[in-house]
Amino acid sequence: CYCGQLQVIGEAIEAYPNELRINWVRAWPGQTVLCVSQVYWTKHIHKAIKTGQKVISSIYIYFYIYMSYTVYPEYGLKTLVVLDVHARDVLATLVQKGISDENDFEWLSQLRYYWVENHLQTKMINAGLPYGYEYLGNTPRLVITPLTDRSYCYPYLFPSCPPPSPPLAP
């Protein structure tokens, strides 16, 4: 049962806007930190797109400054840094391309996290999947590339098919 994890994530979502992020990161389990950070990133980008491009640009500037001066604890949250850098890069692309509609493919093609009726929901393109609450570990990642983004897309577009495998050598 994932009920305990669901409760912890719900409490972390409530606590997030009331604390400095560095204190909030230290107070919650790693998996909770990663998914709740994604929920708030999605929420802020949606709001910025709805209110206009100038707001997106100012969020990008804030995020760039924030990333430059935030110090993360060393105990396993390197993944959060990678996710934050990726979020910054996605935001830079949205600003550069002048995205002003939340239905724009450039935004919809991103993996987005939502807190809906006390459950986590993930969405990409025009599909959504419930968050599984399974523990995948909090291992460091080197980078998230455009190819990584495309590989996230596969289970959303083809949920009943196994993932593609590399071609066999001749």
C-alpha positions in Angstrom: 0.0 0.0 0.0 1.3 3.5 -0.9 -1.0 5.2 1.6 1.8 6.4 3.8 3.8 7.8 1.0 0.7 9.5 -0.4 0.2 11.2 3.0 3.8 12.3 3.2 3.6 13.8 -0.3 0.4 15.6 0.5 1.9 17.1 3.6 5.1 18.1 1.7 2.9 19.8 -0.9 1.2 21.8 1.8 4.5 22.7 3.5 6.4 23.7 0.3 5.1 27.3 -0.1 5.6 28.1 3.6 9.3 27.3 3.9 12.6 28.3 2.3 13.3 25.7 -0.3 16.6 24.6 1.2 14.9 24.0 4.6 12.0 22.2 2.9 14.5 20.0 1.0 16.2 19.0 4.2 12.9 18.2 6.0 11.4 15.6 3.5 12.4 12.2 2.0 14.3 12.3 -1.3 11.5 10.8 -3.5 9.0 13.3 -1.9 11.3 16.2 -2.6 11.8 15.2 -6.3 8.1 14.7 -7.2 6.8 17.7 -5.1 9.4 20.0 -6.7 8.1 18.8 -10.1 4.5 19.6 -9.1 5.4 23.2 -8.1 7.5 23.7 -11.2 4.6 22.6 -13.4 2.2 24.8 -11.4 4.5 27.9 -11.7 5.1 27.4 -15.5 1.3 27.0 -16.1 0.6 30.2 -14.2 3.4 32.1 -16.0 2.1 31.0 -19.4 -1.4 32.1 -18.5 -0.3 35.5 -17.4 2.0 36.2 -20.3 5.5 36.0 -21.7 7.0 38.8 -19.6 6.2 36.8 -16.5 7.9 33.7 -18.0 11.0 35.8 -18.7 11.1 37.1 -15.1 10.6 33.5 -13.7 13.5 32.4 -16.0 15.7 35.2 -14.6 14.7 34.3 -11.0 15.3 30.6 -11.6 18.7 31.3 -13.1 19.8 33.4 -10.2 18.2 30.9 -7.8 20.1 28.0 -9.3 23.3 29.9 -9.1 23.2 30.5 -5.4 21.3 27.5 -4.0 23.4 25.1 -2.0 22.0 21.6 -1.8 22.9 19.2 1.0 25.2 16.4 -0.2 23.1 13.5 1.1 21.6 12.1 -2.1 19.9 15.1 -3.6 22.2 15.4 -6.6 19.2 14.3 -8.6 17.3 17.4 -7.6 20.1 19.5 -9.0 19.8 17.6 -12.3 16.1 18.1 -12.4 16.4 21.8 -11.6 18.9 22.3 -14.3 16.7 20.5 -16.8 13.7 22.6 -15.6 15.8 25.8 -16.2 16.7 24.6 -19.7 13.1 23.8 -20.5 12.1 27.2 -19.3 14.8 28.8 -21.4 13.4 27.0 -24.4 9.9 28.2 -23.7 11.1 31.8 -23.3 13.2 31.6 -26.5 10.4 30.2 -28.5 7.9 32.7 -27.1 5.4 30.1 -25.8 2.3 31.9 -24.6 -0.3 29.1 -24.8 -0.4 26.2 -22.4 -1.6 24.0 -25.2 1.6 24.6 -27.2 3.3 21.4 -28.1 6.6 22.6 -26.7 5.0 22.8 -23.2 2.7 19.8 -23.6 5.7 17.5 -24.6 7.3 18.0 -21.2 6.7 15.5 -18.3 4.4 17.4 -15.9 3.3 16.5 -12.4 -0.1 17.6 -11.0 -1.6 17.2 -7.5 -5.3 16.4 -8.4 -7.9 15.4 -5.8 -5.1 14.4 -3.3 -3.3 12.2 -5.8 -0.3 12.7 -8.0 -0.9 12.7 -11.7 1.7 12.8 -14.5 1.0 14.1 -17.9 2.8 14.3 -21.2 1.4 15.4 -24.6 -2.3 14.5 -24.4 -2.1 11.5 -22.0 -1.9 11.1 -18.3 -0.9 8.4 -15.9 -1.3 8.2 -12.2 1.9 8.5 -10.2 2.8 5.0 -9.1 4.4 5.9 -5.7 7.0 3.2 -6.2 10.4 3.9 -4.9 12.9 4.1 -7.7 15.8 5.2 -5.6 17.4 8.6 -5.3 20.5 7.9 -7.4 22.3 10.7 -9.1 21.8 11.3 -12.8 24.4 12.8 -15.1 22.0 14.8 -17.3 18.6 14.9 -18.8 18.8 15.3 -22.6 16.2 15.8 -25.4 16.6 12.0 -26.0 15.7 11.4 -22.4 12.6 13.6 -22.8 11.5 11.6 -25.8 12.0 8.3 -24.0 9.7 9.5 -21.2 7.1 10.0 -23.9 6.8 6.3 -24.9 4.7 5.0 -22.1 2.3 7.9 -22.5 1.7 7.3 -26.1 1.9 3.4 -26.1 0.9 2.3 -22.6 0.1 -1.3 -23.6 3.3 -1.9 -25.6 6.7 -2.9 -24.3 9.4 -0.2 -24.7 11.4 -0.4 -27.9 14.7 -2.2 -27.8 17.8 -1.3 -29.7 18.1 -3.0 -33.1 20.0 -6.2 -33.1 23.4 -6.3 -34.7 23.7 -8.1 -38.1 
